[in-house]
């Protein structure tokens, strides 16, 4: 059955339904595009033809809206690599909660003239926590200082650690046996990483 005859606008005695026209076009495309390579093209053209028949039908054609839907399966792209789920250690969660509690204290928290930690000091403390290995954290804690800063203190397997944080600086002392690691530096991710590497000698 030729396409020109199916969609001809000339009136004749044999009125065809939209379903009959669509099935005729489908059979025609099946014979032309019989290989798997052209199946997708066939389905897309048939869908476009179905829309054309519904939206722009000559007056002598009976529209049949009972045609079944055409399902187009779309192959999913395979994800490359592996999905890693990273869980925070118990001590990292505990220290994060300590920082949250420090953010809630008010001035004169020591019943005298101590100042609450500044927002920047709290932010710097969070950078420190994020940059330290889990092995450093088990016996460490955060404490407020009376001059709006924060202390990070603890015991390591082979030494003791004290870090003081304020709005700009990080000063630290690590003692263990006859060795001592100390510095006062601008706090950023690079200086925290440098400290973390040095702490590996004490854990």
Order of alpha helices (4+ residues) and beta strands (2+ residues): alpha-alpha-alpha-alpha-alpha-alpha-beta-beta-beta-beta-beta-alpha
